């Protein structure tokens, strides 16, 4: 019985952990407002947002800055 309770508590605590970022760099490149929002959140509390999402937002901003934008691909 104690082992079952311990396992149940462990599973519940694991499920309550921070969610994995679901936004890809490509999705962020297409949404500059979301990039700015994530960058603002990263400046305020990077630990809460998570390093991975902050790094994805930085990569997306870099891509947009250096010219890999969806709107450029449509006009060419």
PQR file with spaces between the fields and no chain letter, atoms N, CA, C, O and H, PARSE charges and radii, in Angstrom:
ATOM       1  N    UNK     1       0.823   -1.192    0.000 -0.4000 1.5000
ATOM       2  CA   UNK     1       0.000    0.000    0.000 -0.0000 2.0000
ATOM       3  C    UNK     1       0.867    1.256    0.000  0.5500 1.7000
ATOM       4  O    UNK     1       0.593    2.198   -0.743 -0.5500 1.4000
ATOM       5  N    UNK     2       1.922    1.276    0.837 -0.4000 1.5000
ATOM       6  CA   UNK     2       2.791    2.435    0.905 -0.0000 2.0000
ATOM       7  C    UNK     2       3.527    2.658   -0.411  0.5500 1.7000
ATOM       8  O    UNK     2       3.751    3.797   -0.821 -0.5500 1.4000
ATOM       9  H    UNK     2       2.145    0.511    1.441  0.4000 1.0000
ATOM      10  N    UNK     3       3.898    1.566   -1.068 -0.4000 1.5000
ATOM      11  CA   UNK     3       4.593    1.704   -2.355 -0.0000 2.0000
ATOM      12  C    UNK     3       3.676    2.289   -3.408  0.5500 1.7000
ATOM      13  O    UNK     3       4.119    3.073   -4.248 -0.5500 1.4000
ATOM      14  H    UNK     3       3.715    0.641   -0.735  0.4000 1.0000
ATOM      15  N    UNK     4       2.418    1.925   -3.377 -0.4000 1.5000
ATOM      16  CA   UNK     4       1.447    2.462   -4.329 -0.0000 2.0000
ATOM      17  C    UNK     4       1.257    3.959   -4.083  0.5500 1.7000
ATOM      18  O    UNK     4       1.224    4.740   -5.034 -0.5500 1.4000
ATOM      19  H    UNK     4       2.059    1.289   -2.694  0.4000 1.0000
ATOM      20  N    UNK     5       1.135    4.358   -2.847 -0.4000 1.5000
ATOM      21  CA   UNK     5       0.985    5.779   -2.516 -0.0000 2.0000
ATOM      22  C    UNK     5       2.216    6.572   -2.925  0.5500 1.7000
ATOM      23  O    UNK     5       2.098    7.676   -3.457 -0.5500 1.4000
ATOM      24  H    UNK     5       1.162    3.724   -2.074  0.4000 1.0000
ATOM      25  N    UNK     6       3.396    6.016   -2.680 -0.4000 1.5000
ATOM      26  CA   UNK     6       4.633    6.683   -3.051 -0.0000 2.0000
ATOM      27  C    UNK     6       4.710    6.853   -4.568  0.5500 1.7000
ATOM      28  O    UNK     6       5.103    7.911   -5.060 -0.5500 1.4000
ATOM      29  H    UNK     6       3.492    5.119   -2.248  0.4000 1.0000
ATOM      30  N    UNK     7       4.340    5.822   -5.294 -0.4000 1.5000
ATOM      31  CA   UNK     7       4.340    5.885   -6.756 -0.0000 2.0000
ATOM      32  C    UNK     7       3.329    6.913   -7.256  0.5500 1.7000
ATOM      33  O    UNK     7       3.620    7.664   -8.187 -0.5500 1.4000
ATOM      34  H    UNK     7       4.021    4.963   -4.894  0.4000 1.0000
ATOM      35  N    UNK     8       2.160    6.952   -6.654 -0.4000 1.5000
ATOM      36  CA   UNK     8       1.121    7.904   -7.038 -0.0000 2.0000
ATOM      37  C    UNK     8       1.588    9.337   -6.800  0.5500 1.7000
ATOM      38  O    UNK     8       1.401   10.200   -7.658 -0.5500 1.4000
ATOM      39  H    UNK     8       1.923    6.341   -5.898  0.4000 1.0000
ATOM      40  N    UNK     9       2.174    9.590   -5.676 -0.4000 1.5000
ATOM      41  CA   UNK     9       2.680   10.932   -5.362 -0.0000 2.0000
ATOM      42  C    UNK     9       3.797   11.323   -6.330  0.5500 1.7000
ATOM      43  O    UNK     9       3.851   12.464   -6.789 -0.5500 1.4000
ATOM      44  H    UNK     9       2.326    8.889   -4.979  0.4000 1.0000
ATOM      45  N    UNK    10       4.666   10.402   -6.631 -0.4000 1.5000
ATOM      46  CA   UNK    10       5.760   10.683   -7.567 -0.0000 2.0000
ATOM      47  C    UNK    10       5.224   11.048   -8.940  0.5500 1.7000
ATOM      48  O    UNK    10       5.702   11.996   -9.563 -0.5500 1.4000
ATOM      49  H    UNK    10       4.622    9.476   -6.258  0.4000 1.0000
ATOM      50  N    UNK    11       4.248   10.312   -9.411 -0.4000 1.5000
ATOM      51  CA   UNK    11       3.650   10.590  -10.721 -0.0000 2.0000
ATOM      52  C    UNK    11       2.961   11.951  -10.721  0.5500 1.7000
ATOM      53  O    UNK    11       3.065   12.701  -11.691 -0.5500 1.4000
ATOM      54  H    UNK    11       3.860    9.541   -8.906  0.4000 1.0000
ATOM      55  N    UNK    12       2.268   12.264   -9.653 -0.4000 1.5000
ATOM      56  CA   UNK    12       1.572   13.549   -9.568 -0.0000 2.0000
ATOM      57  C    UNK    12       2.563   14.709   -9.566  0.5500 1.7000
ATOM      58  O    UNK    12       2.337   15.715  -10.239 -0.5500 1.4000
ATOM      59  H    UNK    12       2.183   11.654   -8.865  0.4000 1.0000
ATOM      60  N    UNK    13       3.636   14.583   -8.833 -0.4000 1.5000
ATOM      61  CA   UNK    13       4.632   15.655   -8.784 -0.0000 2.0000
ATOM      62  C    UNK    13       5.352   15.807  -10.119  0.5500 1.7000
ATOM      63  O    UNK    13       5.692   16.921  -10.517 -0.5500 1.4000
ATOM      64  H    UNK    13       3.820   13.766   -8.287  0.4000 1.0000
ATOM      65  N    UNK    14       5.581   14.718  -10.798 -0.4000 1.5000
ATOM      66  CA   UNK    14       6.221   14.784  -12.104 -0.0000 2.0000
ATOM      67  C    UNK    14       5.315   15.486  -13.105  0.5500 1.7000
ATOM      68  O    UNK    14       5.793   16.258  -13.937 -0.5500 1.4000
ATOM      69  H    UNK    14       5.304   13.813  -10.475  0.4000 1.0000
ATOM      70  N    UNK    15       4.041   15.232  -13.035 -0.4000 1.5000
ATOM      71  CA   UNK    15       3.082   15.854  -13.945 -0.0000 2.0000
ATOM      72  C    UNK    15       2.946   17.352  -13.679  0.5500 1.7000
ATOM      73  O    UNK    15       2.536   18.099  -14.568 -0.5500 1.4000
ATOM      74  H    UNK    15       3.653   14.604  -12.360  0.4000 1.0000
ATOM      75  N    UNK    16       3.277   17.792  -12.494 -0.4000 1.5000
ATOM      76  CA   UNK    16       3.153   19.204  -12.144 -0.0000 2.0000
ATOM      77  C    UNK    16       4.390   20.017  -12.521  0.5500 1.7000
ATOM      78  O    UNK    16       4.433   21.219  -12.258 -0.5500 1.4000
ATOM      79  H    UNK    16       3.611   17.186  -11.772  0.4000 1.0000
ATOM      80  N    UNK    17       5.371   19.405  -13.117 -0.4000 1.5000
ATOM      81  CA   UNK    17       6.590   20.108  -13.496 -0.0000 2.0000
ATOM      82  C    UNK    17       6.337   21.094  -14.619  0.5500 1.7000
ATOM      83  O    UNK    17       5.247   21.115  -15.190 -0.5500 1.4000
ATOM      84  H    UNK    17       5.336   18.428  -13.330  0.4000 1.0000
ATOM      85  N    UNK    18       7.324   21.907  -14.943 -0.4000 1.5000
ATOM      86  CA   UNK    18       7.149   22.894  -16.008 -0.0000 2.0000
ATOM      87  C    UNK    18       6.907   22.211  -17.346  0.5500 1.7000
ATOM      88  O    UNK    18       7.492   21.173  -17.654 -0.5500 1.4000
ATOM      89  H    UNK    18       8.209   21.890  -14.479  0.4000 1.0000
ATOM      90  N    UNK    19       6.039   22.816  -18.122 -0.4000 1.5000
ATOM      91  CA   UNK    19       5.698   22.262  -19.430 -0.0000 2.0000
ATOM      92  C    UNK    19       6.838   22.505  -20.418  0.5500 1.7000
ATOM      93  O    UNK    19       7.545   23.509  -20.333 -0.5500 1.4000
ATOM      94  H    UNK    19       5.563   23.659  -17.872  0.4000 1.0000
ATOM      95  N    UNK    20       7.002   21.594  -21.333 -0.4000 1.5000
ATOM      96  CA   UNK    20       8.016   21.746  -22.378 -0.0000 2.0000
ATOM      97  C    UNK    20       7.525   22.784  -23.377  0.5500 1.7000
ATOM      98  O    UNK    20       6.335   22.825  -23.687 -0.5500 1.4000
ATOM      99  H    UNK    20       6.428   20.778  -21.402  0.4000 1.0000
ATOM     100  N    UNK    21       8.406   23.608  -23.875 -0.4000 1.5000
ATOM     101  CA   UNK    21       7.989   24.580  -24.886 -0.0000 2.0000
ATOM     102  C    UNK    21       7.502   23.861  -26.142  0.5500 1.7000
ATOM     103  O    UNK    21       8.146   22.934  -26.632 -0.5500 1.4000
ATOM     104  H    UNK    21       9.373   23.574  -23.623  0.4000 1.0000
ATOM     105  N    UNK    22       6.374   24.299  -26.644 -0.4000 1.5000
ATOM     106  CA   UNK    22       5.810   23.647  -27.814 -0.0000 2.0000
ATOM     107  C    UNK    22       6.024   24.469  -29.072  0.5500 1.7000
ATOM     108  O    UNK    22       5.823   23.969  -30.179 -0.5500 1.4000
ATOM     109  H    UNK    22       5.851   25.052  -26.246  0.4000 1.0000
ATOM     110  N    UNK    23       6.425   25.712  -28.922 -0.4000 1.5000
ATOM     111  CA   UNK    23       6.597   26.580  -30.080 -0.0000 2.0000
ATOM     112  C    UNK    23       7.967   26.339  -30.711  0.5500 1.7000
ATOM     113  O    UNK    23       8.993   26.374  -30.032 -0.5500 1.4000
ATOM     114  H    UNK    23       6.589   26.118  -28.023  0.4000 1.0000
ATOM     115  N    UNK    24       7.964   26.099  -31.998 -0.4000 1.5000
ATOM     116  CA   UNK    24       9.224   25.898  -32.702 -0.0000 2.0000
ATOM     117  C    UNK    24       9.776   27.240  -33.152  0.5500 1.7000
ATOM     118  O    UNK    24       9.084   28.258  -33.124 -0.5500 1.4000
ATOM     119  H    UNK    24       7.131   26.070  -32.550  0.4000 1.0000
ATOM     120  N    UNK    25      11.016   27.223  -33.561 -0.4000 1.5000
ATOM     121  CA   UNK    25      11.653   28.448  -34.056 -0.0000 2.0000
ATOM     122  C    UNK    25      10.913   28.938  -35.299  0.5500 1.7000
ATOM     123  O    UNK    25      10.704   30.140  -35.461 -0.5500 1.4000
ATOM     124  H    UNK    25      11.579   26.397  -33.584  0.4000 1.0000
ATOM     125  N    UNK    26      10.519   28.021  -36.170 -0.4000 1.5000
ATOM     126  CA   UNK    26       9.800   28.413  -37.388 -0.0000 2.0000
ATOM     127  C    UNK    26       8.472   29.096  -37.070  0.5500 1.7000
ATOM     128  O    UNK    26       8.110   30.078  -37.719 -0.5500 1.4000
ATOM     129  H    UNK    26      10.689   27.045  -36.038  0.4000 1.0000
ATOM     130  N    UNK    27       7.750   28.587  -36.085 -0.4000 1.5000
ATOM     131  CA   UNK    27       6.493   29.218  -35.683 -0.0000 2.0000
ATOM     132  C    UNK    27       6.740   30.616  -35.126  0.5500 1.7000
ATOM     133  O    UNK    27       5.977   31.545  -35.390 -0.5500 1.4000
ATOM     134  H    UNK    27       8.044   27.790  -35.558  0.4000 1.0000
ATOM     135  N    UNK    28       7.803   30.753  -34.362 -0.4000 1.5000
ATOM     136  CA   UNK    28       8.117   32.057  -33.786 -0.0000 2.0000
ATOM     137  C    UNK    28       8.568   33.051  -34.853  0.5500 1.7000
ATOM     138  O    UNK    28       8.247   34.237  -34.766 -0.5500 1.4000
ATOM     139  H    UNK    28       8.423   29.998  -34.147  0.4000 1.0000
ATOM     140  N    UNK    29       9.302   32.585  -35.852 -0.4000 1.5000
ATOM     141  CA   UNK    29       9.736   33.469  -36.942 -0.0000 2.0000
ATOM     142  C    UNK    29       8.516   34.090  -37.618  0.5500 1.7000
ATOM     143  O    UNK    29       8.548   35.257  -38.008 -0.5500 1.4000
ATOM     144  H    UNK    29       9.562   31.622  -35.922  0.4000 1.0000
ATOM     145  N    UNK    30       7.457   33.323  -37.757 -0.4000 1.5000
ATOM     146  CA   UNK    30       6.236   33.798  -38.403 -0.0000 2.0000
ATOM     147  C    UNK    30       5.411   34.714  -37.501  0.5500 1.7000
ATOM     148  O    UNK    30       4.451   35.328  -37.966 -0.5500 1.4000
ATOM     149  H    UNK    30       7.431   32.375  -37.440  0.4000 1.0000
ATOM     150  N    UNK    31       5.766   34.814  -36.223 -0.4000 1.5000
ATOM     151  CA   UNK    31       4.978   35.600  -35.275 -0.0000 2.0000
ATOM     152  C    UNK    31       5.889   36.526  -34.460  0.5500 1.7000
ATOM     153  O    UNK    31       6.250   36.194  -33.331 -0.5500 1.4000
ATOM     154  H    UNK    31       6.546   34.315  -35.845  0.4000 1.0000
ATOM     155  N    UNK    32       6.263   37.678  -35.017 -0.4000 1.5000
ATOM     156  CA   UNK    32       7.195   38.571  -34.316 -0.0000 2.0000
ATOM     157  C    UNK    32       6.656   39.124  -32.995  0.5500 1.7000
ATOM     158  O    UNK    32       7.433   39.408  -32.083 -0.5500 1.4000
ATOM     159  H    UNK    32       5.970   37.948  -35.934  0.4000 1.0000
ATOM     160  N    UNK    33       5.345   39.277  -32.884 -0.4000 1.5000
ATOM     161  CA   UNK    33       4.787   39.767  -31.616 -0.0000 2.0000
ATOM     162  C    UNK    33       5.030   38.752  -30.495  0.5500 1.7000
ATOM     163  O    UNK    33       5.300   39.126  -29.354 -0.5500 1.4000
ATOM     164  H    UNK    33       4.714   39.046  -33.624  0.4000 1.0000
ATOM     165  N    UNK    34       4.932   37.481  -30.831 -0.4000 1.5000
ATOM     166  CA   UNK    34       5.181   36.428  -29.834 -0.0000 2.0000
ATOM     167  C    UNK    34       6.651   36.395  -29.432  0.5500 1.7000
ATOM     168  O    UNK    34       6.972   36.153  -28.268 -0.5500 1.4000
ATOM     169  H    UNK    34       4.713   37.176  -31.758  0.4000 1.0000
ATOM     170  N    UNK    35       7.550   36.639  -30.394 -0.4000 1.5000
ATOM     171  CA   UNK    35       8.983   36.701  -30.078 -0.0000 2.0000
ATOM     172  C    UNK    35       9.232   37.789  -29.039  0.5500 1.7000
ATOM     173  O    UNK    35       9.926   37.561  -28.048 -0.5500 1.4000
ATOM     174  H    UNK    35       7.289   36.836  -31.339  0.4000 1.0000
ATOM     175  N    UNK    36       8.664   38.971  -29.269 -0.4000 1.5000
ATOM     176  CA   UNK    36       8.863   40.086  -28.339 -0.0000 2.0000
ATOM     177  C    UNK    36       8.290   39.766  -26.959  0.5500 1.7000
ATOM     178  O    UNK    36       8.890   40.094  -25.935 -0.5500 1.4000
ATOM     179  H    UNK    36       8.101   39.156  -30.074  0.4000 1.0000
ATOM     180  N    UNK    37       7.123   39.122  -26.945 -0.4000 1.5000
ATOM     181  CA   UNK    37       6.511   38.763  -25.669 -0.0000 2.0000
ATOM     182  C    UNK    37       7.388   37.775  -24.894  0.5500 1.7000
ATOM     183  O    UNK    37       7.590   37.935  -23.690 -0.5500 1.4000
ATOM     184  H    UNK    37       6.636   38.856  -27.777  0.4000 1.0000
ATOM     185  N    UNK    38       7.901   36.766  -25.579 -0.4000 1.5000
ATOM     186  CA   UNK    38       8.755   35.782  -24.918 -0.0000 2.0000
ATOM     187  C    UNK    38      10.047   36.436  -24.439  0.5500 1.7000
ATOM     188  O    UNK    38      10.512   36.144  -23.338 -0.5500 1.4000
ATOM     189  H    UNK    38       7.737   36.637  -26.557  0.4000 1.0000
ATOM     190  N    UNK    39      10.631   37.313  -25.245 -0.4000 1.5000
ATOM     191  CA   UNK    39      11.865   37.989  -24.833 -0.0000 2.0000
ATOM     192  C    UNK    39      11.626   38.845  -23.595  0.5500 1.7000
ATOM     193  O    UNK    39      12.479   38.910  -22.711 -0.5500 1.4000
ATOM     194  H    UNK    39      10.253   37.550  -26.140  0.4000 1.0000
ATOM     195  N    UNK    40      10.469   39.503  -23.527 -0.4000 1.5000
ATOM     196  CA   UNK    40      10.141   40.302  -22.342 -0.0000 2.0000
ATOM     197  C    UNK    40      10.010   39.406  -21.114  0.5500 1.7000
ATOM     198  O    UNK    40      10.525   39.728  -20.043 -0.5500 1.4000
ATOM     199  H    UNK    40       9.776   39.450  -24.246  0.4000 1.0000
ATOM     200  N    UNK    41       9.315   38.277  -21.277 -0.4000 1.5000
ATOM     201  CA   UNK    41       9.155   37.346  -20.168 -0.0000 2.0000
ATOM     202  C    UNK    41      10.495   36.773  -19.721  0.5500 1.7000
ATOM     203  O    UNK    41      10.721   36.564  -18.529 -0.5500 1.4000
ATOM     204  H    UNK    41       8.896   38.015  -22.147  0.4000 1.0000
ATOM     205  N    UNK    42      11.380   36.520  -20.679 -0.4000 1.5000
ATOM     206  CA   UNK    42      12.707   35.990  -20.344 -0.0000 2.0000
ATOM     207  C    UNK    42      13.519   37.000  -19.544  0.5500 1.7000
ATOM     208  O    UNK    42      14.261   36.626  -18.635 -0.5500 1.4000
ATOM     209  H    UNK    42      11.197   36.689  -21.647  0.4000 1.0000
ATOM     210  N    UNK    43      13.378   38.289  -19.883 -0.4000 1.5000
ATOM     211  CA   UNK    43      14.079   39.323  -19.125 -0.0000 2.0000
ATOM     212  C    UNK    43      13.542   39.431  -17.705  0.5500 1.7000
ATOM     213  O    UNK    43      14.300   39.659  -16.763 -0.5500 1.4000
ATOM     214  H    UNK    43      12.775   38.593  -20.621  0.4000 1.0000
ATOM     215  N    UNK    44      12.228   39.265  -17.556 -0.4000 1.5000
ATOM     216  CA   UNK    44      11.604   39.401  -16.240 -0.0000 2.0000
ATOM     217  C    UNK    44      11.893   38.200  -15.338  0.5500 1.7000
ATOM     218  O    UNK    44      12.260   38.366  -14.175 -0.5500 1.4000
ATOM     219  H    UNK    44      11.612   39.079  -18.322  0.4000 1.0000
ATOM     220  N    UNK    45      11.727   36.993  -15.881 -0.4000 1.5000
ATOM     221  CA   UNK    45      11.906   35.797  -15.042 -0.0000 2.0000
ATOM     222  C    UNK    45      12.254   34.603  -15.930  0.5500 1.7000
ATOM     223  O    UNK    45      11.386   33.808  -16.291 -0.5500 1.4000
ATOM     224  H    UNK    45      11.429   36.858  -16.826  0.4000 1.0000
ATOM     225  N    UNK    46      13.523   34.495  -16.271 -0.4000 1.5000
ATOM     226  CA   UNK    46      13.981   33.441  -17.187 -0.0000 2.0000
ATOM     227  C    UNK    46      13.755   32.037  -16.620  0.5500 1.7000
ATOM     228  O    UNK    46      13.471   31.101  -17.368 -0.5500 1.4000
ATOM     229  H    UNK    46      14.228   35.142  -15.978  0.4000 1.0000
ATOM     230  N    UNK    47      13.879   31.896  -15.315 -0.4000 1.5000
ATOM     231  CA   UNK    47      13.691   30.580  -14.700 -0.0000 2.0000
ATOM     232  C    UNK    47      12.255   30.090  -14.873  0.5500 1.7000
ATOM     233  O    UNK    47      12.023   28.896  -15.065 -0.5500 1.4000
ATOM     234  H    UNK    47      14.109   32.656  -14.707  0.4000 1.0000
ATOM     235  N    UNK    48      11.308   30.995  -14.805 -0.4000 1.5000
ATOM     236  CA   UNK    48       9.906   30.617  -14.954 -0.0000 2.0000
ATOM     237  C    UNK    48       9.585   30.246  -16.404  0.5500 1.7000
ATOM     238  O    UNK    48       8.852   29.290  -16.657 -0.5500 1.4000
ATOM     239  H    UNK    48      11.496   31.965  -14.649  0.4000 1.0000
ATOM     240  N    UNK    49      10.131   31.000  -17.345 -0.4000 1.5000
ATOM     241  CA   UNK    49       9.861   30.753  -18.766 -0.0000 2.0000
ATOM     242  C    UNK    49      10.605   29.516  -19.248  0.5500 1.7000
ATOM     243  O    UNK    49      10.053   28.693  -19.978 -0.5500 1.4000
ATOM     244  H    UNK    49      10.726   31.777  -17.140  0.4000 1.0000
ATOM     245  N    UNK    50      11.845   29.393  -18.839 -0.4000 1.5000
ATOM     246  CA   UNK    50      12.654   28.244  -19.247 -0.0000 2.0000
ATOM     247  C    UNK    50      13.687   28.627  -20.286  0.5500 1.7000
ATOM     248  O    UNK    50      13.414   29.407  -21.199 -0.5500 1.4000
ATOM     249  H    UNK    50      12.294   30.062  -18.246  0.4000 1.0000
ATOM     250  N    UNK    51      14.873   28.069  -20.136 -0.4000 1.5000
ATOM     251  CA   UNK    51      15.974   28.390  -21.042 -0.0000 2.0000
ATOM     252  C    UNK    51      15.676   27.998  -22.485  0.5500 1.7000
ATOM     253  O    UNK    51      16.028   28.722  -23.416 -0.5500 1.4000
ATOM     254  H    UNK    51      15.094   27.436  -19.395  0.4000 1.0000
ATOM     255  N    UNK    52      15.027   26.854  -22.665 -0.4000 1.5000
ATOM     256  CA   UNK    52      14.810   26.368  -24.024 -0.0000 2.0000
ATOM     257  C    UNK    52      13.929   27.316  -24.832  0.5500 1.7000
ATOM     258  O    UNK    52      14.245   27.612  -25.984 -0.5500 1.4000
ATOM     259  H    UNK    52      14.741   26.266  -21.908  0.4000 1.0000
ATOM     260  N    UNK    53      12.836   27.794  -24.253 -0.4000 1.5000
ATOM     261  CA   UNK    53      11.951   28.711  -24.964 -0.0000 2.0000
ATOM     262  C    UNK    53      12.650   30.049  -25.203  0.5500 1.7000
ATOM     263  O    UNK    53      12.475   30.657  -26.259 -0.5500 1.4000
ATOM     264  H    UNK    53      12.579   27.553  -23.317  0.4000 1.0000
ATOM     265  N    UNK    54      13.429   30.508  -24.245 -0.4000 1.5000
ATOM     266  CA   UNK    54      14.169   31.762  -24.424 -0.0000 2.0000
ATOM     267  C    UNK    54      15.182   31.632  -25.559  0.5500 1.7000
ATOM     268  O    UNK    54      15.367   32.558  -26.348 -0.5500 1.4000
ATOM     269  H    UNK    54      13.571   30.015  -23.387  0.4000 1.0000
ATOM     270  N    UNK    55      15.830   30.477  -25.631 -0.4000 1.5000
ATOM     271  CA   UNK    55      16.807   30.266  -26.711 -0.0000 2.0000
ATOM     272  C    UNK    55      16.103   30.163  -28.062  0.5500 1.7000
ATOM     273  O    UNK    55      16.632   30.639  -29.066 -0.5500 1.4000
ATOM     274  H    UNK    55      15.680   29.724  -24.989  0.4000 1.0000
ATOM     275  N    UNK    56      14.931   29.557  -28.102 -0.4000 1.5000
ATOM     276  CA   UNK    56      14.172   29.491  -29.357 -0.0000 2.0000
ATOM     277  C    UNK    56      13.748   30.875  -29.813  0.5500 1.7000
ATOM     278  O    UNK    56      13.812   31.183  -31.003 -0.5500 1.4000
ATOM     279  H    UNK    56      14.501   29.171  -27.286  0.4000 1.0000
ATOM     280  N    UNK    57      13.316   31.708  -28.881 -0.4000 1.5000
ATOM     281  CA   UNK    57      12.919   33.073  -29.226 -0.0000 2.0000
ATOM     282  C    UNK    57      14.119   33.868  -29.738  0.5500 1.7000
ATOM     283  O    UNK    57      13.990   34.652  -30.678 -0.5500 1.4000
ATOM     284  H    UNK    57      13.264   31.458  -27.914  0.4000 1.0000
ATOM     285  N    UNK    58      15.275   33.670  -29.129 -0.4000 1.5000
ATOM     286  CA   UNK    58      16.486   34.361  -29.587 -0.0000 2.0000
ATOM     287  C    UNK    58      16.873   33.895  -30.989  0.5500 1.7000
ATOM     288  O    UNK    58      17.270   34.709  -31.822 -0.5500 1.4000
ATOM     289  H    UNK    58      15.380   33.033  -28.365  0.4000 1.0000
ATOM     290  N    UNK    59      16.762   32.600  -31.257 -0.4000 1.5000
ATOM     291  CA   UNK    59      17.084   32.075  -32.586 -0.0000 2.0000
ATOM     292  C    UNK    59      16.104   32.605  -33.623  0.5500 1.7000
ATOM     293  O    UNK    59      16.501   32.920  -34.745 -0.5500 1.4000
ATOM     294  H    UNK    59      16.440   31.938  -30.580  0.4000 1.0000
ATOM     295  N    UNK    60      14.831   32.705  -33.264 -0.4000 1.5000
ATOM     296  CA   UNK    60      13.831   33.229  -34.190 -0.0000 2.0000
ATOM     297  C    UNK    60      14.073   34.709  -34.475  0.5500 1.7000
ATOM     298  O    UNK    60      13.945   35.149  -35.618 -0.5500 1.4000
ATOM     299  H    UNK    60      14.508   32.449  -32.353  0.4000 1.0000
ATOM     300  N    UNK    61      14.419   35.473  -33.450 -0.4000 1.5000
ATOM     301  CA   UNK    61      14.714   36.892  -33.648 -0.0000 2.0000
ATOM     302  C    UNK    61      15.942   37.064  -34.537  0.5500 1.7000
ATOM     303  O    UNK    61      15.984   37.955  -35.386 -0.5500 1.4000
ATOM     304  H    UNK    61      14.523   35.115  -32.522  0.4000 1.0000
ATOM     305  N    UNK    62      16.928   36.217  -34.337 -0.4000 1.5000
ATOM     306  CA   UNK    62      18.138   36.264  -35.165 -0.0000 2.0000
ATOM     307  C    UNK    62      17.812   35.945  -36.625  0.5500 1.7000
ATOM     308  O    UNK    62      18.315   36.605  -37.534 -0.5500 1.4000
ATOM     309  H    UNK    62      16.894   35.494  -33.647  0.4000 1.0000
ATOM     310  N    UNK    63      16.979   34.945  -36.845 -0.4000 1.5000
ATOM     311  CA   UNK    63      16.584   34.598  -38.218 -0.0000 2.0000
ATOM     312  C    UNK    63      15.857   35.746  -38.888  0.5500 1.7000
ATOM     313  O    UNK    63      16.120   36.069  -40.046 -0.5500 1.4000
ATOM     314  H    UNK    63      16.570   34.409  -36.107  0.4000 1.0000
ATOM     315  N    UNK    64      14.928   36.369  -38.145 -0.4000 1.5000
ATOM     316  CA   UNK    64      14.186   37.503  -38.716 -0.0000 2.0000
ATOM     317  C    UNK    64      15.134   38.664  -39.013  0.5500 1.7000
ATOM     318  O    UNK    64      15.004   39.316  -40.048 -0.5500 1.4000
ATOM     319  H    UNK    64      14.714   36.106  -37.204  0.4000 1.0000
ATOM     320  N    UNK    65      16.071   38.924  -38.127 -0.4000 1.5000
ATOM     321  CA   UNK    65      17.000   40.034  -38.313 -0.0000 2.0000
ATOM     322  C    UNK    65      17.869   39.830  -39.548  0.5500 1.7000
ATOM     323  O    UNK    65      18.130   40.772  -40.296 -0.5500 1.4000
ATOM     324  H    UNK    65      16.176   38.394  -37.286  0.4000 1.0000
ATOM     325  N    UNK    66      18.310   38.601  -39.753 -0.4000 1.5000
ATOM     326  CA   UNK    66      19.200   38.327  -40.871 -0.0000 2.0000
ATOM     327  C    UNK    66      18.464   37.969  -42.156  0.5500 1.7000
ATOM     328  O    UNK    66      19.090   37.553  -43.130 -0.5500 1.4000
ATOM     329  H    UNK    66      18.098   37.836  -39.145  0.4000 1.0000
ATOM     330  N    UNK    67      17.134   38.126  -42.168 -0.4000 1.5000
ATOM     331  CA   UNK    67      16.404   38.055  -43.416 -0.0000 2.0000
ATOM     332  C    UNK    67      15.656   36.780  -43.727  0.5500 1.7000
ATOM     333  O    UNK    67      15.173   36.644  -44.851 -0.5500 1.4000
ATOM     334  H    UNK    67      16.626   38.464  -41.377  0.4000 1.0000
ATOM     335  N    UNK    68      15.527   35.844  -42.822 -0.4000 1.5000
ATOM     336  CA   UNK    68      14.790   34.617  -43.095 -0.0000 2.0000
ATOM     337  C    UNK    68      13.362   34.776  -42.583  0.5500 1.7000
ATOM     338  O    UNK    68      12.972   34.189  -41.573 -0.5500 1.4000
ATOM     339  H    UNK    68      15.919   35.954  -41.909  0.4000 1.0000
ATOM     340  N    UNK    69      12.580   35.605  -43.324 -0.4000 1.5000
ATOM     341  CA   UNK    69      11.222   35.904  -42.902 -0.0000 2.0000
ATOM     342  C    UNK    69      10.227   35.272  -43.866  0.5500 1.7000
ATOM     343  O    UNK    69      10.483   35.210  -45.069 -0.5500 1.4000
ATOM     344  H    UNK    69      12.897   36.082  -44.144  0.4000 1.0000
ATOM     345  N    UNK    70       9.098   34.805  -43.353 -0.4000 1.5000
ATOM     346  CA   UNK    70       8.095   34.198  -44.233 -0.0000 2.0000
ATOM     347  C    UNK    70       7.569   35.177  -45.271  0.5500 1.7000
ATOM     348  O    UNK    70       7.308   34.783  -46.408 -0.5500 1.4000
ATOM     349  H    UNK    70       8.889   34.856  -42.376  0.4000 1.0000
ATOM     350  N    UNK    71       7.406   36.451  -44.905 -0.4000 1.5000
ATOM     351  CA   UNK    71       6.867   37.417  -45.862 -0.0000 2.0000
ATOM     352  C    UNK    71       7.843   37.675  -47.015  0.5500 1.7000
ATOM     353  O    UNK    71       7.411   38.056  -48.102 -0.5500 1.4000
ATOM     354  H    UNK    71       7.618   36.772  -43.982  0.4000 1.0000
ATOM     355  N    UNK    72       9.125   37.479  -46.804 -0.4000 1.5000
ATOM     356  CA   UNK    72      10.082   37.641  -47.881 -0.0000 2.0000
ATOM     357  C    UNK    72       9.990   36.470  -48.875  0.5500 1.7000
ATOM     358  O    UNK    72      10.177   36.661  -50.077 -0.5500 1.4000
ATOM     359  H    UNK    72       9.476   37.169  -45.920  0.4000 1.0000
ATOM     360  N    UNK    73       9.711   35.300  -48.390 -0.4000 1.5000
ATOM     361  CA   UNK    73       9.620   34.124  -49.245 -0.0000 2.0000
ATOM     362  C    UNK    73       8.417   34.208  -50.172  0.5500 1.7000
ATOM     363  O    UNK    73       8.472   33.707  -51.295 -0.5500 1.4000
ATOM     364  H    UNK    73       9.559   35.144  -47.414  0.4000 1.0000
ATOM     365  N    UNK    74       7.339   34.828  -49.730 -0.4000 1.5000
ATOM     366  CA   UNK    74       6.118   34.936  -50.535 -0.0000 2.0000
ATOM     367  C    UNK    74       6.277   35.909  -51.696  0.5500 1.7000
ATOM     368  O    UNK    74       5.689   35.698  -52.757 -0.5500 1.4000
ATOM     369  H    UNK    74       7.295   35.236  -48.818  0.4000 1.0000
ATOM     370  N    UNK    75       7.059   36.970  -51.516 -0.4000 1.5000
ATOM     371  CA   UNK    75       7.163   38.012  -52.544 -0.0000 2.0000
ATOM     372  C    UNK    75       8.215   37.700  -53.586  0.5500 1.7000
ATOM     373  O    UNK    75       8.244   38.357  -54.627 -0.5500 1.4000
ATOM     374  H    UNK    75       7.536   37.142  -50.655  0.4000 1.0000
ATOM     375  N    UNK    76       9.065   36.742  -53.356 -0.4000 1.5000
ATOM     376  CA   UNK    76      10.131   36.472  -54.313 -0.0000 2.0000
ATOM     377  C    UNK    76       9.685   35.566  -55.416  0.5500 1.7000
ATOM     378  O    UNK    76      10.472   35.243  -56.305 -0.5500 1.4000
ATOM     379  H    UNK    76       9.041   36.209  -52.510  0.4000 1.0000
